[in-house]
Amino acid sequence: MENIIISLIGAIFSGVLATIITLFVNHKAEIKSRKNKLAAEIFGYRFLINKPEQIGIFYAALNQVPIIFSDDKEVIDAYEKLLENSLLIDSKDRIRKMDEALITFLKALCKATGIDCKNWNDSKVMKVFGA
């Protein structure tokens, strides 16, 4: 009888432990997937940053950053700098500073998502089709 109870407790414990580990791993994978998807969207729409008539799509992706990357200080700092520069009044100064901040932000996104961009110069980060 004692062996049956021990076996039953062991089976329940191992099942619960396996479930917890599976949930944890799946949660981490889902977060990584969301980060990768958002980074891809931002890279895909980055050419819209200085096109006021179409920028809403890009901003929609950017507005998700504080939620999806809340655990990454480097990304959040770069995001806040980009946001700060978007509020500048002088349009020439704003465009120049936003381009600089966007490069820093995109490189931070790459680092956070595991994309190796160490060998990318600024023009490679900003070069896009359709710009």
Backbone as XML, in Angstrom:
<?xml version="1.0"?>
<chain id="A" units="angstrom">
  <residue number="1" name="MET">
    <atom name="N" x="0.824" y="-1.203" z="0.000"/>
    <atom name="CA" x="0.000" y="0.000" z="0.000"/>
    <atom name="C" x="0.866" y="1.264" z="0.000"/>
  </residue>
  <residue number="2" name="GLU">
    <atom name="N" x="1.916" y="1.251" z="0.784"/>
    <atom name="CA" x="2.821" y="2.387" z="0.882"/>
    <atom name="C" x="3.496" y="2.643" z="-0.466"/>
  </residue>
  <residue number="3" name="ASN">
    <atom name="N" x="3.875" y="1.594" z="-1.189"/>
    <atom name="CA" x="4.501" y="1.733" z="-2.506"/>
    <atom name="C" x="3.548" y="2.356" z="-3.518"/>
  </residue>
  <residue number="4" name="ILE">
    <atom name="N" x="2.269" y="2.009" z="-3.418"/>
    <atom name="CA" x="1.275" y="2.564" z="-4.337"/>
    <atom name="C" x="1.119" y="4.061" z="-4.104"/>
  </residue>
  <residue number="5" name="ILE">
    <atom name="N" x="1.095" y="4.457" z="-2.843"/>
    <atom name="CA" x="0.959" y="5.881" z="-2.501"/>
    <atom name="C" x="2.176" y="6.662" z="-2.985"/>
  </residue>
  <residue number="6" name="ILE">
    <atom name="N" x="3.359" y="6.104" z="-2.778"/>
    <atom name="CA" x="4.591" y="6.769" z="-3.225"/>
    <atom name="C" x="4.606" y="6.884" z="-4.747"/>
  </residue>
  <residue number="7" name="SER">
    <atom name="N" x="4.225" y="5.823" z="-5.422"/>
    <atom name="CA" x="4.168" y="5.847" z="-6.890"/>
    <atom name="C" x="3.151" y="6.859" z="-7.378"/>
  </residue>
  <residue number="8" name="LEU">
    <atom name="N" x="2.002" y="6.924" z="-6.726"/>
    <atom name="CA" x="0.952" y="7.863" z="-7.101"/>
    <atom name="C" x="1.401" y="9.306" z="-6.898"/>
  </residue>
  <residue number="9" name="ILE">
    <atom name="N" x="2.042" y="9.570" z="-5.772"/>
    <atom name="CA" x="2.553" y="10.922" z="-5.487"/>
    <atom name="C" x="3.635" y="11.291" z="-6.496"/>
  </residue>
  <residue number="10" name="GLY">
    <atom name="N" x="4.510" y="10.342" z="-6.793"/>
    <atom name="CA" x="5.570" y="10.575" z="-7.778"/>
    <atom name="C" x="5.002" y="10.874" z="-9.152"/>
  </residue>
  <residue number="11" name="ALA">
    <atom name="N" x="3.978" y="10.138" z="-9.557"/>
    <atom name="CA" x="3.356" y="10.353" z="-10.865"/>
    <atom name="C" x="2.679" y="11.717" z="-10.923"/>
  </residue>
  <residue number="12" name="ILE">
    <atom name="N" x="1.977" y="12.081" z="-9.873"/>
    <atom name="CA" x="1.305" y="13.384" z="-9.834"/>
    <atom name="C" x="2.341" y="14.509" z="-9.854"/>
  </residue>
  <residue number="13" name="PHE">
    <atom name="N" x="3.381" y="14.370" z="-9.042"/>
    <atom name="CA" x="4.422" y="15.394" z="-8.959"/>
    <atom name="C" x="5.121" y="15.561" z="-10.307"/>
  </residue>
  <residue number="14" name="SER">
    <atom name="N" x="5.478" y="14.451" z="-10.946"/>
    <atom name="CA" x="6.182" y="14.548" z="-12.231"/>
    <atom name="C" x="5.266" y="15.136" z="-13.304"/>
  </residue>
  <residue number="15" name="GLY">
    <atom name="N" x="3.994" y="14.817" z="-13.279"/>
    <atom name="CA" x="3.045" y="15.386" z="-14.236"/>
    <atom name="C" x="2.891" y="16.880" z="-14.058"/>
  </residue>
  <residue number="16" name="VAL">
    <atom name="N" x="2.769" y="17.310" z="-12.811"/>
    <atom name="CA" x="2.643" y="18.742" z="-12.516"/>
    <atom name="C" x="3.924" y="19.477" z="-12.911"/>
  </residue>
  <residue number="17" name="LEU">
    <atom name="N" x="5.071" y="18.897" z="-12.586"/>
    <atom name="CA" x="6.350" y="19.507" z="-12.925"/>
    <atom name="C" x="6.519" y="19.614" z="-14.440"/>
  </residue>
  <residue number="18" name="ALA">
    <atom name="N" x="6.173" y="18.574" z="-15.162"/>
    <atom name="CA" x="6.267" y="18.592" z="-16.623"/>
    <atom name="C" x="5.346" y="19.653" z="-17.215"/>
  </residue>
  <residue number="19" name="THR">
    <atom name="N" x="4.160" y="19.801" z="-16.663"/>
    <atom name="CA" x="3.218" y="20.809" z="-17.146"/>
    <atom name="C" x="3.757" y="22.217" z="-16.903"/>
  </residue>
  <residue number="20" name="ILE">
    <atom name="N" x="4.301" y="22.448" z="-15.731"/>
    <atom name="CA" x="4.855" y="23.764" z="-15.399"/>
    <atom name="C" x="6.020" y="24.100" z="-16.330"/>
  </residue>
  <residue number="21" name="ILE">
    <atom name="N" x="6.903" y="23.143" z="-16.549"/>
    <atom name="CA" x="8.051" y="23.373" z="-17.427"/>
    <atom name="C" x="7.582" y="23.646" z="-18.857"/>
  </residue>
  <residue number="22" name="THR">
    <atom name="N" x="6.613" y="22.885" z="-19.326"/>
    <atom name="CA" x="6.082" y="23.087" z="-20.676"/>
    <atom name="C" x="5.451" y="24.457" z="-20.822"/>
  </residue>
  <residue number="23" name="LEU">
    <atom name="N" x="4.673" y="24.876" z="-19.843"/>
    <atom name="CA" x="4.052" y="26.204" z="-19.883"/>
    <atom name="C" x="5.111" y="27.304" z="-19.899"/>
  </residue>
  <residue number="24" name="PHE">
    <atom name="N" x="6.138" y="27.148" z="-19.101"/>
    <atom name="CA" x="7.219" y="28.130" z="-19.030"/>
    <atom name="C" x="7.947" y="28.233" z="-20.373"/>
  </residue>
  <residue number="25" name="VAL">
    <atom name="N" x="8.301" y="27.090" z="-20.936"/>
    <atom name="CA" x="9.010" y="27.075" z="-22.223"/>
    <atom name="C" x="8.135" y="27.671" z="-23.331"/>
  </residue>
  <residue number="26" name="ASN">
    <atom name="N" x="6.865" y="27.308" z="-23.346"/>
    <atom name="CA" x="5.953" y="27.849" z="-24.357"/>
    <atom name="C" x="5.777" y="29.356" z="-24.210"/>
  </residue>
  <residue number="27" name="HIS">
    <atom name="N" x="5.708" y="29.828" z="-22.972"/>
    <atom name="CA" x="5.584" y="31.269" z="-22.711"/>
    <atom name="C" x="6.805" y="32.015" z="-23.238"/>
  </residue>
  <residue number="28" name="LYS">
    <atom name="N" x="7.988" y="31.503" z="-22.955"/>
    <atom name="CA" x="9.226" y="32.134" z="-23.439"/>
    <atom name="C" x="9.267" y="32.136" z="-24.967"/>
  </residue>
  <residue number="29" name="ALA">
    <atom name="N" x="8.862" y="31.032" z="-25.585"/>
    <atom name="CA" x="8.850" y="30.937" z="-27.046"/>
    <atom name="C" x="7.852" y="31.927" z="-27.652"/>
  </residue>
  <residue number="30" name="GLU">
    <atom name="N" x="6.711" y="32.100" z="-27.006"/>
    <atom name="CA" x="5.696" y="33.049" z="-27.490"/>
    <atom name="C" x="6.216" y="34.483" z="-27.402"/>
  </residue>
  <residue number="31" name="ILE">
    <atom name="N" x="6.892" y="34.819" z="-26.328"/>
    <atom name="CA" x="7.465" y="36.162" z="-26.181"/>
    <atom name="C" x="8.509" y="36.409" z="-27.268"/>
  </residue>
  <residue number="32" name="LYS">
    <atom name="N" x="9.385" y="35.437" z="-27.486"/>
    <atom name="CA" x="10.405" y="35.565" z="-28.531"/>
    <atom name="C" x="9.756" y="35.721" z="-29.899"/>
  </residue>
  <residue number="33" name="SER">
    <atom name="N" x="8.714" y="34.962" z="-30.152"/>
    <atom name="CA" x="8.006" y="35.043" z="-31.427"/>
    <atom name="C" x="7.384" y="36.423" z="-31.624"/>
  </residue>
  <residue number="34" name="ARG">
    <atom name="N" x="6.781" y="36.960" z="-30.573"/>
    <atom name="CA" x="6.179" y="38.299" z="-30.661"/>
    <atom name="C" x="7.234" y="39.360" z="-30.934"/>
  </residue>
  <residue number="35" name="LYS">
    <atom name="N" x="8.374" y="39.252" z="-30.250"/>
    <atom name="CA" x="9.458" y="40.210" z="-30.456"/>
    <atom name="C" x="9.969" y="40.142" z="-31.888"/>
  </residue>
  <residue number="36" name="ASN">
    <atom name="N" x="10.180" y="38.931" z="-32.381"/>
    <atom name="CA" x="10.671" y="38.774" z="-33.754"/>
    <atom name="C" x="9.672" y="39.321" z="-34.766"/>
  </residue>
  <residue number="37" name="LYS">
    <atom name="N" x="8.395" y="39.052" z="-34.562"/>
    <atom name="CA" x="7.363" y="39.524" z="-35.488"/>
    <atom name="C" x="7.299" y="41.051" z="-35.501"/>
  </residue>
  <residue number="38" name="LEU">
    <atom name="N" x="7.339" y="41.659" z="-34.313"/>
    <atom name="CA" x="7.279" y="43.115" z="-34.233"/>
    <atom name="C" x="8.526" y="43.739" z="-34.846"/>
  </residue>
  <residue number="39" name="ALA">
    <atom name="N" x="9.689" y="43.182" z="-34.577"/>
    <atom name="CA" x="10.927" y="43.704" z="-35.167"/>
    <atom name="C" x="10.847" y="43.637" z="-36.690"/>
  </residue>
  <residue number="40" name="ALA">
    <atom name="N" x="10.327" y="42.543" z="-37.219"/>
    <atom name="CA" x="10.182" y="42.402" z="-38.672"/>
    <atom name="C" x="9.218" y="43.453" z="-39.219"/>
  </residue>
  <residue number="41" name="GLU">
    <atom name="N" x="8.130" y="43.716" z="-38.517"/>
    <atom name="CA" x="7.176" y="44.749" z="-38.958"/>
    <atom name="C" x="7.827" y="46.125" z="-38.975"/>
  </residue>
  <residue number="42" name="ILE">
    <atom name="N" x="8.562" y="46.429" z="-37.922"/>
    <atom name="CA" x="9.204" y="47.742" z="-37.838"/>
    <atom name="C" x="10.237" y="47.899" z="-38.942"/>
  </residue>
  <residue number="43" name="PHE">
    <atom name="N" x="11.026" y="46.857" z="-39.176"/>
    <atom name="CA" x="11.989" y="46.917" z="-40.272"/>
    <atom name="C" x="11.264" y="47.064" z="-41.607"/>
  </residue>
  <residue number="44" name="GLY">
    <atom name="N" x="10.174" y="46.365" z="-41.761"/>
    <atom name="CA" x="9.431" y="46.418" z="-43.013"/>
    <atom name="C" x="8.819" y="47.773" z="-43.303"/>
  </residue>
  <residue number="45" name="TYR">
    <atom name="N" x="8.425" y="48.498" z="-42.274"/>
    <atom name="CA" x="7.763" y="49.792" z="-42.455"/>
    <atom name="C" x="8.678" y="50.989" z="-42.214"/>
  </residue>
  <residue number="46" name="ARG">
    <atom name="N" x="9.955" y="50.758" z="-41.968"/>
    <atom name="CA" x="10.842" y="51.865" z="-41.592"/>
    <atom name="C" x="10.960" y="52.944" z="-42.665"/>
  </residue>
  <residue number="47" name="PHE">
    <atom name="N" x="10.727" y="52.605" z="-43.916"/>
    <atom name="CA" x="10.824" y="53.601" z="-44.986"/>
    <atom name="C" x="9.727" y="54.654" z="-44.885"/>
  </residue>
  <residue number="48" name="LEU">
    <atom name="N" x="8.704" y="54.402" z="-44.070"/>
    <atom name="CA" x="7.591" y="55.351" z="-43.936"/>
    <atom name="C" x="7.854" y="56.451" z="-42.906"/>
  </residue>
  <residue number="49" name="ILE">
    <atom name="N" x="8.985" y="56.376" z="-42.222"/>
    <atom name="CA" x="9.213" y="57.288" z="-41.093"/>
    <atom name="C" x="9.139" y="58.757" z="-41.498"/>
  </residue>
  <residue number="50" name="ASN">
    <atom name="N" x="9.553" y="59.109" z="-42.699"/>
    <atom name="CA" x="9.507" y="60.511" z="-43.120"/>
    <atom name="C" x="8.456" y="60.756" z="-44.196"/>
  </residue>
  <residue number="51" name="LYS">
    <atom name="N" x="7.420" y="59.912" z="-44.233"/>
    <atom name="CA" x="6.311" y="60.081" z="-45.175"/>
    <atom name="C" x="5.029" y="60.281" z="-44.371"/>
  </residue>
  <residue number="52" name="PRO">
    <atom name="N" x="4.719" y="61.521" z="-44.031"/>
    <atom name="CA" x="3.586" y="61.807" z="-43.141"/>
    <atom name="C" x="2.251" y="61.211" z="-43.582"/>
  </residue>
  <residue number="53" name="GLU">
    <atom name="N" x="2.034" y="61.100" z="-44.891"/>
    <atom name="CA" x="0.748" y="60.599" z="-45.362"/>
    <atom name="C" x="0.559" y="59.102" z="-45.109"/>
  </residue>
  <residue number="54" name="GLN">
    <atom name="N" x="1.640" y="58.370" z="-44.840"/>
    <atom name="CA" x="1.544" y="56.920" z="-44.647"/>
    <atom name="C" x="2.133" y="56.439" z="-43.327"/>
  </residue>
  <residue number="55" name="ILE">
    <atom name="N" x="2.558" y="57.331" z="-42.497"/>
    <atom name="CA" x="3.316" y="56.952" z="-41.310"/>
    <atom name="C" x="2.501" y="56.201" z="-40.251"/>
  </residue>
  <residue number="56" name="GLY">
    <atom name="N" x="1.185" y="56.249" z="-40.348"/>
    <atom name="CA" x="0.339" y="55.588" z="-39.353"/>
    <atom name="C" x="0.638" y="54.114" z="-39.187"/>
  </residue>
  <residue number="57" name="ILE">
    <atom name="N" x="0.936" y="53.425" z="-40.274"/>
    <atom name="CA" x="1.253" y="51.991" z="-40.215"/>
    <atom name="C" x="2.518" y="51.772" z="-39.400"/>
  </residue>
  <residue number="58" name="PHE">
    <atom name="N" x="3.521" y="52.601" z="-39.649"/>
    <atom name="CA" x="4.786" y="52.493" z="-38.919"/>
    <atom name="C" x="4.588" y="52.803" z="-37.445"/>
  </residue>
  <residue number="59" name="TYR">
    <atom name="N" x="3.837" y="53.853" z="-37.164"/>
    <atom name="CA" x="3.578" y="54.219" z="-35.771"/>
    <atom name="C" x="2.788" y="53.133" z="-35.039"/>
  </residue>
  <residue number="60" name="ALA">
    <atom name="N" x="1.881" y="52.473" z="-35.735"/>
    <atom name="CA" x="1.121" y="51.385" z="-35.104"/>
    <atom name="C" x="2.065" y="50.295" z="-34.621"/>
  </residue>
  <residue number="61" name="ALA">
    <atom name="N" x="3.070" y="49.980" z="-35.424"/>
    <atom name="CA" x="4.057" y="48.973" z="-35.012"/>
    <atom name="C" x="4.906" y="49.512" z="-33.861"/>
  </residue>
  <residue number="62" name="LEU">
    <atom name="N" x="5.344" y="50.766" z="-33.981"/>
    <atom name="CA" x="6.180" y="51.354" z="-32.919"/>
    <atom name="C" x="5.454" y="51.422" z="-31.574"/>
  </residue>
  <residue number="63" name="ASN">
    <atom name="N" x="4.166" y="51.694" z="-31.613"/>
    <atom name="CA" x="3.413" y="51.838" z="-30.371"/>
    <atom name="C" x="3.321" y="50.538" z="-29.566"/>
  </residue>
  <residue number="64" name="GLN">
    <atom name="N" x="3.658" y="49.417" z="-30.176"/>
    <atom name="CA" x="3.659" y="48.135" z="-29.467"/>
    <atom name="C" x="4.958" y="47.883" z="-28.703"/>
  </residue>
  <residue number="65" name="VAL">
    <atom name="N" x="6.001" y="48.634" z="-29.025"/>
    <atom name="CA" x="7.329" y="48.399" z="-28.450"/>
    <atom name="C" x="7.348" y="48.423" z="-26.925"/>
  </residue>
  <residue number="66" name="PRO">
    <atom name="N" x="6.748" y="49.428" z="-26.257"/>
    <atom name="CA" x="6.823" y="49.441" z="-24.790"/>
    <atom name="C" x="6.199" y="48.205" z="-24.136"/>
  </residue>
  <residue number="67" name="ILE">
    <atom name="N" x="5.259" y="47.579" z="-24.807"/>
    <atom name="CA" x="4.621" y="46.383" z="-24.246"/>
    <atom name="C" x="5.457" y="45.150" z="-24.539"/>
  </residue>
  <residue number="68" name="ILE">
    <atom name="N" x="5.818" y="44.957" z="-25.785"/>
    <atom name="CA" x="6.510" y="43.743" z="-26.206"/>
    <atom name="C" x="7.955" y="43.702" z="-25.698"/>
  </residue>
  <residue number="69" name="PHE">
    <atom name="N" x="8.618" y="44.852" z="-25.650"/>
    <atom name="CA" x="10.019" y="44.898" z="-25.236"/>
    <atom name="C" x="10.197" y="45.542" z="-23.858"/>
  </residue>
  <residue number="70" name="SER">
    <atom name="N" x="9.198" y="45.473" z="-23.024"/>
    <atom name="CA" x="9.257" y="46.132" z="-21.715"/>
    <atom name="C" x="10.407" y="45.630" z="-20.838"/>
  </residue>
  <residue number="71" name="ASP">
    <atom name="N" x="10.900" y="44.447" z="-21.132"/>
    <atom name="CA" x="11.973" y="43.864" z="-20.330"/>
    <atom name="C" x="13.360" y="44.167" z="-20.882"/>
  </residue>
  <residue number="72" name="ASP">
    <atom name="N" x="13.462" y="45.001" z="-21.908"/>
    <atom name="CA" x="14.749" y="45.294" z="-22.536"/>
    <atom name="C" x="15.038" y="46.790" z="-22.464"/>
  </residue>
  <residue number="73" name="LYS">
    <atom name="N" x="15.882" y="47.170" z="-21.528"/>
    <atom name="CA" x="16.172" y="48.581" z="-21.280"/>
    <atom name="C" x="16.782" y="49.274" z="-22.494"/>
  </residue>
  <residue number="74" name="GLU">
    <atom name="N" x="17.654" y="48.595" z="-23.214"/>
    <atom name="CA" x="18.309" y="49.212" z="-24.369"/>
    <atom name="C" x="17.288" y="49.556" z="-25.458"/>
  </residue>
  <residue number="75" name="VAL">
    <atom name="N" x="16.365" y="48.656" z="-25.712"/>
    <atom name="CA" x="15.328" y="48.918" z="-26.718"/>
    <atom name="C" x="14.426" y="50.060" z="-26.257"/>
  </residue>
  <residue number="76" name="ILE">
    <atom name="N" x="14.017" y="50.029" z="-25.004"/>
    <atom name="CA" x="13.127" y="51.072" z="-24.477"/>
    <atom name="C" x="13.815" y="52.433" z="-24.503"/>
  </residue>
  <residue number="77" name="ASP">
    <atom name="N" x="15.087" y="52.486" z="-24.128"/>
    <atom name="CA" x="15.817" y="53.765" z="-24.176"/>
    <atom name="C" x="15.893" y="54.300" z="-25.604"/>
  </residue>
  <residue number="78" name="ALA">
    <atom name="N" x="16.200" y="53.425" z="-26.563"/>
    <atom name="CA" x="16.278" y="53.842" z="-27.966"/>
    <atom name="C" x="14.904" y="54.270" z="-28.476"/>
  </residue>
  <residue number="79" name="TYR">
    <atom name="N" x="13.870" y="53.571" z="-28.049"/>
    <atom name="CA" x="12.489" y="53.926" z="-28.421"/>
    <atom name="C" x="12.137" y="55.318" z="-27.892"/>
  </residue>
  <residue number="80" name="GLU">
    <atom name="N" x="12.467" y="55.573" z="-26.643"/>
    <atom name="CA" x="12.148" y="56.873" z="-26.036"/>
    <atom name="C" x="12.896" y="58.007" z="-26.724"/>
  </residue>
  <residue number="81" name="LYS">
    <atom name="N" x="14.139" y="57.750" z="-27.139"/>
    <atom name="CA" x="14.907" y="58.767" z="-27.863"/>
    <atom name="C" x="14.267" y="59.041" z="-29.227"/>
  </residue>
  <residue number="82" name="LEU">
    <atom name="N" x="13.814" y="57.987" z="-29.900"/>
    <atom name="CA" x="13.123" y="58.146" z="-31.180"/>
    <atom name="C" x="11.839" y="58.955" z="-30.984"/>
  </residue>
  <residue number="83" name="LEU">
    <atom name="N" x="11.087" y="58.637" z="-29.954"/>
    <atom name="CA" x="9.854" y="59.365" z="-29.649"/>
    <atom name="C" x="10.152" y="60.836" z="-29.346"/>
  </residue>
  <residue number="84" name="GLU">
    <atom name="N" x="11.171" y="61.071" z="-28.541"/>
    <atom name="CA" x="11.565" y="62.444" z="-28.195"/>
    <atom name="C" x="11.916" y="63.251" z="-29.455"/>
  </residue>
  <residue number="85" name="ASN">
    <atom name="N" x="12.662" y="62.631" z="-30.369"/>
    <atom name="CA" x="13.052" y="63.327" z="-31.599"/>
    <atom name="C" x="11.871" y="63.543" z="-32.531"/>
  </residue>
  <residue number="86" name="SER">
    <atom name="N" x="10.859" y="62.699" z="-32.450"/>
    <atom name="CA" x="9.682" y="62.872" z="-33.310"/>
    <atom name="C" x="8.878" y="64.114" z="-32.932"/>
  </residue>
  <residue number="87" name="LEU">
    <atom name="N" x="9.115" y="64.636" z="-31.745"/>
    <atom name="CA" x="8.371" y="65.796" z="-31.261"/>
    <atom name="C" x="9.070" y="67.128" z="-31.528"/>
  </residue>
  <residue number="88" name="LEU">
    <atom name="N" x="10.237" y="67.082" z="-32.157"/>
    <atom name="CA" x="10.960" y="68.318" z="-32.459"/>
    <atom name="C" x="10.168" y="69.165" z="-33.454"/>
  </residue>
  <residue number="89" name="ILE">
    <atom name="N" x="10.212" y="70.460" z="-33.272"/>
    <atom name="CA" x="9.443" y="71.389" z="-34.099"/>
    <atom name="C" x="10.091" y="71.596" z="-35.472"/>
  </residue>
  <residue number="90" name="ASP">
    <atom name="N" x="11.382" y="71.865" z="-35.501"/>
    <atom name="CA" x="12.091" y="72.128" z="-36.753"/>
    <atom name="C" x="12.142" y="70.851" z="-37.598"/>
  </residue>
  <residue number="91" name="SER">
    <atom name="N" x="11.542" y="70.884" z="-38.786"/>
    <atom name="CA" x="11.394" y="69.666" z="-39.587"/>
    <atom name="C" x="12.734" y="69.104" z="-40.067"/>
  </residue>
  <residue number="92" name="LYS">
    <atom name="N" x="13.677" y="69.960" z="-40.464"/>
    <atom name="CA" x="14.984" y="69.455" z="-40.908"/>
    <atom name="C" x="15.724" y="68.794" z="-39.759"/>
  </residue>
  <residue number="93" name="ASP">
    <atom name="N" x="15.711" y="69.442" z="-38.617"/>
    <atom name="CA" x="16.361" y="68.896" z="-37.430"/>
    <atom name="C" x="15.677" y="67.592" z="-37.003"/>
  </residue>
  <residue number="94" name="ARG">
    <atom name="N" x="14.347" y="67.583" z="-37.047"/>
    <atom name="CA" x="13.572" y="66.393" z="-36.665"/>
    <atom name="C" x="13.909" y="65.204" z="-37.574"/>
  </residue>
  <residue number="95" name="ILE">
    <atom name="N" x="13.936" y="65.426" z="-38.877"/>
    <atom name="CA" x="14.216" y="64.342" z="-39.822"/>
    <atom name="C" x="15.617" y="63.776" z="-39.593"/>
  </residue>
  <residue number="96" name="ARG">
    <atom name="N" x="16.599" y="64.661" z="-39.439"/>
    <atom name="CA" x="17.977" y="64.214" z="-39.228"/>
    <atom name="C" x="18.108" y="63.429" z="-37.922"/>
  </residue>
  <residue number="97" name="LYS">
    <atom name="N" x="17.555" y="63.977" z="-36.854"/>
    <atom name="CA" x="17.675" y="63.314" z="-35.553"/>
    <atom name="C" x="16.839" y="62.033" z="-35.482"/>
  </residue>
  <residue number="98" name="MET">
    <atom name="N" x="15.703" y="62.028" z="-36.155"/>
    <atom name="CA" x="14.893" y="60.797" z="-36.167"/>
    <atom name="C" x="15.597" y="59.696" z="-36.945"/>
  </residue>
  <residue number="99" name="ASP">
    <atom name="N" x="16.264" y="60.045" z="-38.044"/>
    <atom name="CA" x="17.022" y="59.044" z="-38.786"/>
    <atom name="C" x="18.127" y="58.451" z="-37.911"/>
  </residue>
  <residue number="100" name="GLU">
    <atom name="N" x="18.840" y="59.302" z="-37.191"/>
    <atom name="CA" x="19.896" y="58.829" z="-36.293"/>
    <atom name="C" x="19.313" y="57.941" z="-35.182"/>
  </residue>
  <residue number="101" name="ALA">
    <atom name="N" x="18.228" y="58.401" z="-34.591"/>
    <atom name="CA" x="17.595" y="57.640" z="-33.515"/>
    <atom name="C" x="17.008" y="56.331" z="-34.032"/>
  </residue>
  <residue number="102" name="LEU">
    <atom name="N" x="16.488" y="56.346" z="-35.253"/>
    <atom name="CA" x="15.930" y="55.128" z="-35.842"/>
    <atom name="C" x="17.015" y="54.078" z="-36.051"/>
  </residue>
  <residue number="103" name="ILE">
    <atom name="N" x="18.185" y="54.502" z="-36.500"/>
    <atom name="CA" x="19.296" y="53.565" z="-36.685"/>
    <atom name="C" x="19.661" y="52.916" z="-35.352"/>
  </residue>
  <residue number="104" name="THR">
    <atom name="N" x="19.785" y="53.730" z="-34.320"/>
    <atom name="CA" x="20.094" y="53.200" z="-32.986"/>
    <atom name="C" x="18.999" y="52.255" z="-32.517"/>
  </residue>
  <residue number="105" name="PHE">
    <atom name="N" x="17.756" y="52.635" z="-32.733"/>
    <atom name="CA" x="16.616" y="51.821" z="-32.325"/>
    <atom name="C" x="16.590" y="50.488" z="-33.066"/>
  </residue>
  <residue number="106" name="LEU">
    <atom name="N" x="16.785" y="50.523" z="-34.382"/>
    <atom name="CA" x="16.758" y="49.291" z="-35.172"/>
    <atom name="C" x="17.886" y="48.347" z="-34.771"/>
  </residue>
  <residue number="107" name="LYS">
    <atom name="N" x="19.046" y="48.898" z="-34.485"/>
    <atom name="CA" x="20.164" y="48.054" z="-34.033"/>
    <atom name="C" x="19.867" y="47.453" z="-32.657"/>
  </residue>
  <residue number="108" name="ALA">
    <atom name="N" x="19.208" y="48.208" z="-31.795"/>
    <atom name="CA" x="18.812" y="47.667" z="-30.487"/>
    <atom name="C" x="17.796" y="46.539" z="-30.656"/>
  </residue>
  <residue number="109" name="LEU">
    <atom name="N" x="16.859" y="46.703" z="-31.598"/>
    <atom name="CA" x="15.894" y="45.636" z="-31.892"/>
    <atom name="C" x="16.607" y="44.381" z="-32.376"/>
  </residue>
  <residue number="110" name="CYS">
    <atom name="N" x="17.580" y="44.563" z="-33.256"/>
    <atom name="CA" x="18.346" y="43.415" z="-33.753"/>
    <atom name="C" x="19.025" y="42.680" z="-32.599"/>
  </residue>
  <residue number="111" name="LYS">
    <atom name="N" x="19.672" y="43.437" z="-31.753"/>
    <atom name="CA" x="20.372" y="42.836" z="-30.615"/>
    <atom name="C" x="19.391" y="42.085" z="-29.717"/>
  </residue>
  <residue number="112" name="ALA">
    <atom name="N" x="18.245" y="42.688" z="-29.463"/>
    <atom name="CA" x="17.251" y="42.087" z="-28.561"/>
    <atom name="C" x="16.635" y="40.812" z="-29.135"/>
  </residue>
  <residue number="113" name="THR">
    <atom name="N" x="16.578" y="40.722" z="-30.451"/>
    <atom name="CA" x="15.953" y="39.557" z="-31.080"/>
    <atom name="C" x="16.974" y="38.542" z="-31.586"/>
  </residue>
  <residue number="114" name="GLY">
    <atom name="N" x="18.246" y="38.823" z="-31.368"/>
    <atom name="CA" x="19.279" y="37.871" z="-31.759"/>
    <atom name="C" x="19.702" y="37.955" z="-33.214"/>
  </residue>
  <residue number="115" name="ILE">
    <atom name="N" x="19.372" y="39.058" z="-33.879"/>
    <atom name="CA" x="19.784" y="39.253" z="-35.271"/>
    <atom name="C" x="21.175" y="39.886" z="-35.251"/>
  </residue>
  <residue number="116" name="ASP">
    <atom name="N" x="22.124" y="39.250" z="-35.912"/>
    <atom name="CA" x="23.494" y="39.745" z="-35.917"/>
    <atom name="C" x="23.634" y="40.883" z="-36.923"/>
  </residue>
  <residue number="117" name="CYS">
    <atom name="N" x="23.729" y="42.099" z="-36.418"/>
    <atom name="CA" x="23.868" y="43.266" z="-37.299"/>
    <atom name="C" x="25.153" y="44.028" z="-36.998"/>
  </residue>
  <residue number="118" name="LYS">
    <atom name="N" x="26.119" y="43.360" z="-36.364"/>
    <atom name="CA" x="27.376" y="44.026" z="-36.004"/>
    <atom name="C" x="28.112" y="44.571" z="-37.214"/>
  </residue>
  <residue number="119" name="ASN">
    <atom name="N" x="27.996" y="43.888" z="-38.332"/>
    <atom name="CA" x="28.704" y="44.304" z="-39.544"/>
    <atom name="C" x="27.883" y="45.235" z="-40.426"/>
  </residue>
  <residue number="120" name="TRP">
    <atom name="N" x="26.727" y="45.655" z="-39.968"/>
    <atom name="CA" x="25.886" y="46.548" z="-40.751"/>
    <atom name="C" x="26.292" y="47.985" z="-40.469"/>
  </residue>
  <residue number="121" name="ASN">
    <atom name="N" x="26.547" y="48.742" z="-41.528"/>
    <atom name="CA" x="26.759" y="50.169" z="-41.319"/>
    <atom name="C" x="25.394" y="50.857" z="-41.345"/>
  </residue>
  <residue number="122" name="ASP">
    <atom name="N" x="25.386" y="52.131" z="-41.059"/>
    <atom name="CA" x="24.115" y="52.861" z="-40.950"/>
    <atom name="C" x="23.315" y="52.836" z="-42.248"/>
  </residue>
  <residue number="123" name="SER">
    <atom name="N" x="24.015" y="52.919" z="-43.384"/>
    <atom name="CA" x="23.281" y="52.933" z="-44.642"/>
    <atom name="C" x="22.640" y="51.579" z="-44.914"/>
  </residue>
  <residue number="124" name="LYS">
    <atom name="N" x="23.245" y="50.495" z="-44.469"/>
    <atom name="CA" x="22.619" y="49.183" z="-44.658"/>
    <atom name="C" x="21.343" y="49.057" z="-43.827"/>
  </residue>
  <residue number="125" name="VAL">
    <atom name="N" x="21.357" y="49.643" z="-42.646"/>
    <atom name="CA" x="20.170" y="49.619" z="-41.790"/>
    <atom name="C" x="19.041" y="50.429" z="-42.423"/>
  </residue>
  <residue number="126" name="MET">
    <atom name="N" x="19.376" y="51.543" z="-43.048"/>
    <atom name="CA" x="18.363" y="52.439" z="-43.580"/>
    <atom name="C" x="17.977" y="52.166" z="-45.040"/>
  </residue>
  <residue number="127" name="LYS">
    <atom name="N" x="18.801" y="51.408" z="-45.754"/>
    <atom name="CA" x="18.527" y="51.151" z="-47.164"/>
    <atom name="C" x="17.308" y="50.257" z="-47.297"/>
  </residue>
  <residue number="128" name="VAL">
    <atom name="N" x="16.337" y="50.698" z="-48.102"/>
    <atom name="CA" x="15.088" y="49.938" z="-48.268"/>
    <atom name="C" x="14.619" y="49.992" z="-49.712"/>
  </residue>
  <residue number="129" name="PHE">
    <atom name="N" x="13.775" y="49.054" z="-50.067"/>
    <atom name="CA" x="13.078" y="49.102" z="-51.345"/>
    <atom name="C" x="11.902" y="50.053" z="-51.210"/>
  </residue>
  <residue number="130" name="GLY">
    <atom name="N" x="11.591" y="50.743" z="-52.239"/>
    <atom name="CA" x="10.383" y="51.559" z="-52.265"/>
    <atom name="C" x="10.493" y="52.890" z="-51.588"/>
  </residue>
  <residue number="131" name="ALA">
    <atom name="N" x="11.678" y="53.279" z="-51.169"/>
    <atom name="CA" x="11.826" y="54.559" z="-50.473"/>
    <atom name="C" x="11.905" y="55.712" z="-51.441"/>
  </residue>
</chain>
